Amino acid sequence: MKAITIRSIDLHTILLPYLSPFETSFGAETDKVAVLVELRTDGGVVGWGECSIELWPGYGHETAETAAHMLAEFMAPAVIGASISDPREFPTLIRRFRGNHHARAGLEAAVWDAFAKHNEMRLTDCFAMYAPAGHASQGSATVGVSIGIQPSLEATVDVVRNRLEQGYGRIKLKIKRGWDVEVARAVRAEFPDILLMLDANSDYRLEDAKRLATLDQFDLLMIEQPLSHDDIYEHGILQKRLKTRVCLDESVKSASDLRIALTVGAVGILNLKPARVGGFSECLEIYRICVENDLPLWIGGMLETGVGRAANLAFAALPAVNLPSDISATDRYFAADISEPPFVLGEESTLAVPDGIGIGVEVRRDRLEEAKRRWIDKYPYGKALTR
């Protein structure tokens, strides 16, 4: 494999409007904010990565402002001029900076994209080179759709029906305390045979175990992250009280966290988000652990633009990702994405990995500039944080 040398890094903070608000137990979001990383090599190759964060510290502690600051002032200067012959070398270049997983994941994603392009390969095939033997990319991934909290049970059922008619084979419903049993009952009564899961986004406590156990009756694929975002131990206690498998999300921020969760019986399924664990190098180590332990795995999403969606899809096409991933088609979220071509839902609820090298999509400069202006117009205090 041919090495790359990083020549320059530009950051672009953007704001894209969602087609409709997306509500979870954290609250409702109307716009997608992201910091896009544009990395150029000495050979003139451009790699793109996405720091997919939120406007406020809800899912994680990072925001657009903190990610842009950490990248501009610390991480990018530390890697400019570095030569990389194996993308997994990259985390060592910024090891001295603690935390800020979303920021570092966006920068590392740009490295992986540039490396794959420089070696004239699809990113998904590049990932497969560093996966366990025999784990070649499947070229596509089975996907599902995530449905935010709706204003009524009737509205929820209608949205589920619409997504099923579009071809999605797995439905994820966001829940919170007071919006759980009845919504599951309503959807299951209307659609008795669908693949259904619930995502609590850390809204419950261990004392809610009895309430959560009542969800066992609805034949769920999983309940995702019911307890605290930083808890592993109590999830292990909860799992013993439930028939439904517990899926960990926020709690697993590293391969080490996953080993602990397996040891205490806290995880029956893993949602792996590259942004949450700090990048694809850590994803590959987590992937290996899942293979060794026969742990069901899927790739979660942060409602990414096409840049982040393409990279996540490239990883989700690996064969040990054996449950539907949260990588919906472009038209689920955006009227016009930042990149082309759009992702279109195919047969049997799948998305195909693009044919092009690297992430396989092209950033539209006109849309990029428009999205940057939208960010500055709506949040002018963030202007100085993007270079």
N, C-alpha and C positions, 0 to 999 in steps of 0.2 A: 504494500500500500504506500502511496506517495504522501509525504508529509506536507502540511500546510504551515505557513508562517502568517501570523495575524498582523496586518498592516494598520488597520484603523477600525474604529467602532463608532457608529452613530446611533443615537437613541431617539425614538419617536413616541411620544405619549399621545394616544389617540382615544377618541370617544365615538362609539357607534351606537345608534339607538336600536333597542330591541323592537321587534314587531309588536310585542305586548309585554307588559310588566311581568317580571318573574318573582314570585313571592315564596319565601321559605320561613322557617321559624326565626330567622334573623331580621326579616322585613322584606319589603318589595324593592326591586331594582328595575329601573327603566332604561339604563344605558350600560353598555359594555365598555369598561376602561381597560387599557392594556398599555404596556411599554414594549414596543417592538425594537428588537436589537438587530441592527444591520452591520454585519461584520464583513470586512474586505480582507482578502489575503494578498500576499505579494504577487501571486499569479493572476490577480484580477477577479477571482471568484468571489461572489457575494453569497453569504449565508444569512439566513433569517431565523430569529428565535422570538418567542413571545413570553414576556412576563405577564402572566394572566393573574391579575389581582382584582381587588375591589376598591370602591371609592372610600370605604371606611374599614377599619379592622374588625370584620365580622367572622368570616371563615378562618382567617389567620390574622397575624398581627401586622402584616405588611399592607401598604396602600400604594397607589400610583406614585405619590410623592416620595415615600421612603425608598421604593424600588429604584426610581430614577436617581435619587441621591446616592444610594449605595453603588449603583452601577457607574455613574459618572465620576464620582470622587474616589472610589476605592477599587472596584473589581475590574473595570475596563482598563485603567492605567496599569494595573498589575499584570495584564496578559498581552498588551500590545507589544509586538516584537517577538513573542514566544513562538517557537516551532513545535508542532504537534504531529507525532507520527502514529499516535493511537488516541482517539478521543477520550478514552478512559484516563488518560494522563491529566486531563484538564482540571479535575477537582483539586489536585495537588497545588496548582498555580494560585488558587484562592483559598487555600486551607486556613490561612491565618485569620480570615474573616469569619466570624461566627454567625450562625443563623442566616436569616434572609434567604430562605430556600427558594422562594418564588423568583427573586432577582437572579440568583445564581443559576436557577434552572433555565431562565430565558437566555442567559448568556451562553450556557453550555449547549442549548439547543441550536444556537447559531453556529457553534463550532461543529457540531455533528452534521448540520446541513452543508456547511462549506466543505467539510472533509469528504462527505459522500459525493458532492458535486465535483470536487477536484479529482476524485477517483472514478468519476462517470458511473455512479451507481445510484439506485434508488436508496433512500434512507432506510426503508424497511429491510433491504438486503444487507445494508451496512450493520444494522442492529443484529441481524441473524448471524453475522460473522462472529459476534462476541457472545452469542447465546450458547446454551449447551449443544453438544453435537446432535445433529438430526433435527434441529429446530429451524428449518428454513421458513421464510415468510410464506403465508398462504395467499397473499395477494389481495386479501379483503378481510373484513372483520364483521362479525355479527354485532348489531347495535340495537340499543333500545332508546327510549325517550323518557325524559324527566318532566313531570308535570308539577308546576308550582301550586301553592295553596290557592284555591278558587273561592269566590264569594259565597258559594252554596254547594250542597251535595248535587243538585241538579246540574249546575254548571260543570262540576267535576266529571260527572258521568258523560256529559256532552263532549268535553274535551277528550276524554279517554276514547270515546267512540270515533271522534275525528282522527285521532292519532292511529287507531287501529285500521281505519279505512285508508289511511295514507300508507300503511304497510308495516308499521312498527310491530315487532313481535314480542317485545317486553316493555311493560309499563312500570315506571317508578313514580310513586306518589310522595310528595313532601307532606310530612305530618308534624304536629306539635301537640303539646298537652291541650286537650279540649278539642282537637281536630285529628282524631285517630281512629277509634273503633267504628264510629258511625260512617266515616268516609270509606273505610275498608269494607264495611258491610254493604254499603250502597253499590260500590264498584263491583264487588264480588257477586252480588245478587244479579246485577245486570250482565256481567261477563264471567260466568262460572269457570271457564276453561283457560283464561289468559294467564300468561306468565306475569306475576304481580309481585312487586316488592315495595317496601316503605322506607323512607329516609327521614330520620328524626333530627338530623343536624344537631345532636348533643342537647336536646331540649329536656331530657328526662333525668331523673336521679334514681339511685338504686331503690329507694322507697316506692318508686313507681313500678316495681317489678310485677306486682299482681295485675296492674292495669295492662302492662305490656304483654303479660301471659295470655290475656284475653284475645290478643291478636293471633294466637296460634290456630284458632278455628278457621282462619281464612286461607289456609294453604298457601302461605307466602314463600317466595323464593328466599327471602332474607329480610331482616330489619337492619338497616344501616345506621351505625354510630348513634345508638340511642342515648348513651350516657356522655359524661363530660368529654370535651375535645382533647383533654390531656390524660385521660384515664385508660389504663389497661387492666389493672387488677380487678376493679369492680365489674368490668365487662365479663371477666372470667366467672365471677359469682353469678351474674345475671344469666349467662349462657346455660348454667346448670339448672336454672328455673324455667327455661323456655324450651319448647320443641323446635321452634323456628331458629334457623341459624343466624347468629350475629355476624354482621359484616363490619369490619373496622375500616374507618376512613381517616379522620383527623388524628387519631391516636398514633398511627404508624407513620413516623416521619423519617425512618431509616431502616436499614436491614436489621440493625440491632434491636429496634423496637419490635419488629416482626418476630424475631427469635424469642423475645420475652413473651409476646402475646401467645405464641404457640406453646411455650412452656407452661403458662398458667391457664391454658384452655380458653382464652378470651376471643379467639377468632375462628370462625367456621368458613368464612369467605373474606377475601381481601379486595377492597377497592384501591387500586394503585393510581395515584395522580402524580405524574412527573413533577409538576410544580411543587407539590407538597413535600416531596422527598429530596428536592434539590437538584434534580436533573436525571438524565437517562443513564448515566454511569451507575448511580445508585439503583435505578429501576432494574438494570440488568442483574445486579446482585440480589435484589428482592425477587426477581423472576426466577433465579436459580434456586432460591430457598423454597419458593412455591412448588417448583418442579420436584425437588427432593422430598417434599412433605405432602405431595398430592393435594395441595391447597387450591381450591377453586379461586380463579382470578379474573378480574375485569378491570378495564381502564376507565377511570372516572374523568369527568370534565369540569372545567371552570367557565363554561359557556364561551369557549375560545373563538377568536376570529379564525379565518382560514389558515393562517400561519401556524397557530398552535394546534388547530384541529388536524392539519395534515401530519404534523409530527406525532401526535397522539395516535392517529390512525396507523401510521407506519409501525408503531410499537404494538398496537392492538392486533395487528395481523400475524403476530407470532403465535404458534400453535398452543402454548400453555395458557394463553388468554382464552379461557374456555366458557365464559359467560358473556352475555351481551354487554357491550360497553356503552358508556354515556358519551357517544360521539354522533350526535344526530346530524341530519342533512342541514345544509346551509339555510334553506328556507324555513327551518324551524325557528330561527332566531333573527335573521337579518334580511332586509329587503335587498341590500347590496353589500356584500362582504368586502373586505379589504383586498382580497386576492381572487384570481380566476385560475382554473375553472371552479365553479361551485361544486359542492359535494351533494350528490343526488342519491336518494335511497333506492337500492336495487332489490332484486328478488330475494325472498326469504330474509328480509330485514337486514340487509348487508350494505356496507359502503366499500367501494373498490379503492385500493391504493392507486393514486395517480401513476401514470406510466413514466413521467419525466424523472430526471435525476434529482437527487436530494429530496426535498419535501414534495416536489412535483407540482407546485402551484407558483404562480407569479404574482408578486405584489403590484397592484395597480397604483402608480405614482399619483394619479389624479385623485383617487379615492383616499390615498394616504394623506395627501395635503389637506383634503377636505376634512378628514377625521381629526387631524392635528388642529385645524382652525376651530373645529367644534369644541375640542378640549379647552383651548385657550379662551374662547368666547364664554364658555360656561364656568370655567375654573381658572381665571387669569392668574391667581397666585401660584399656579403650578408652572407657569411659562419658563421661569429661570431654571427649572430643574431638568429640562431636556436639552441636550446638546446635539 
